[in-house]
Amino acid sequence: MKWPIITGALVALAASNQLCHAADPRYPDWPCAQAKVPEISLAAVWAGPPIDDVQNKWKDDPKVSALVAKVAARRTPLEEAEKDIKDFLASSAGDKVMAGKLVFAGLFETLNAERSSVMNGLERVMRKQRDAAEKIRSDTINLQNMQSSSSPDQTKIDELSNQLLWETRIFEDRRRVVKYVCEVPTTIDQRLFALGREIQQELE
Amino acid sequence: MWRYCLLPGLAVWLAAMSPAQAFIAYVSNEKGNTVSVIDTDSWAVTDTIKVGQRPRGIEFSRDGKFVMVAVGDDDTIDVIDTAKKQVVDTLPSGPDPELFTQDAAGKILYVANENDNTVTVIDLEKRARLGDIQVGVEPEGMAISPDGKILINTSETTNMAHFIDTAKRQVVASVLVDSRPRFAAFKSDGSELWVSSEIGGTVSIIDPVKHAVTGKIEFSIPGLRREAIQAVGIGITKDDKTAFVALGPANRIAVVDATSHKVTKYLLVGQRVWHMAFTPDEKYLLTTNGVSNDVSVIDVAAQKVIKTIQVGELPWGITMSPR
């Protein structure tokens, strides 16, 4: 019973060490295999008319801000979001270019902010994992010492074994979640690019 | 490469007979472990074929009956029967094959094996390995000169384009290029060899006779950091007048005047654009966009993106049916 726990704990730690090796020295807390790109640069996703003259104006237009909130949300299927944008631009016959610029400026700001918050969350979890790894390491050593003692206290050994089992399980669960969440910044990139492309096509 | 063996007269006849000629494109999806089949008439994915692990380099056989795709993590090349739309055989490459090229007759295949610094030579009729050629570290880009005498292999770590004599199967010259060379292409008249460098973000123009770099194409896009501009795939029109260069995470294709080597335009395509293929009539150019999981269709004459087609996960390579 005890050895599998220790082995499990050590395997988890070995995995956490691998994470450390893969890290970019500029971002020591970044837990993902995907390279950390702190911000999406405008030029990577937009080749349409310059948007520096619209800045925050998208927030002042209730129709635009409602559309941005809807199409930026990942629960809105991409096809539906693209169609919403198309319909909105078709209805804004007066100044289609301005409407397109406003929607894109809103999406760029909203999705970049969402992306940053996901990335900050990932780094926060990574710091927690490091503390957890340290705790598992010291508990493992304590357990080994207790077991090899000349008069082992079985009650305490069982207690610590149990604790170690839980610590390892939580560590492993978090690791799986992190791996999944690491995909989220890319998903946001894809969405911003696809919606930006839709707007540019409508403006051409 | 099919174009060298097709009679120009036949091409004209085909163009005259059926102006809306449909071609078939095969796209390798590196992460999806599939190949997407695109019909260029409907611009839709008509089939998705399961292949081995990590498919990258992909090319039609000269007769159009088979498509070969390097499946790096399975250390082999899958052969797809284009009538059955399934893998029917494998070819004996070395470990981790990435890109390959075939001679004009379609009889010999040269495969770059990323993991053991060799190029494997395969007899396509017998589907048997003929031998290996030692090259630089992490071989990658492959190209054959129009006269078939010289094979080019670029090595990612050594940063060189190796000139291999196809008769002797020996490296006869090596030319230093910018960091991490990815792809090599000859002009149809054989006068220039173009080699793209992913990290260097440039295309080196090489004189294939003197084995010397004679010029360099650089790219700059306002608002984009230099490291986001990574030159990878290259496509040159048959008349050697216009070239297209894929710029990876810059999400753009550069249009280059192939005579003056000046960039004339940047086209926003999809995310992490990697490789490309022309339709045989050169009316359209299709690019694979790895991160947005799609293929962009460029109208070559208008130099405009006209369509986007969703494919599998992480599209990497693309090849077009010869007819």
Interface residues (C-beta under 8 A of the other chain):
Chain A: S41 L42 A43 A44 V45 W46 A47 T186 D189 Q190 F193 A194 R197 Q200
Chain B: I221 P222 G223 L224 R225 A228 P249 A250 N251 R252 Y266 L268 G270 Q271 V291 S292 N293 T308
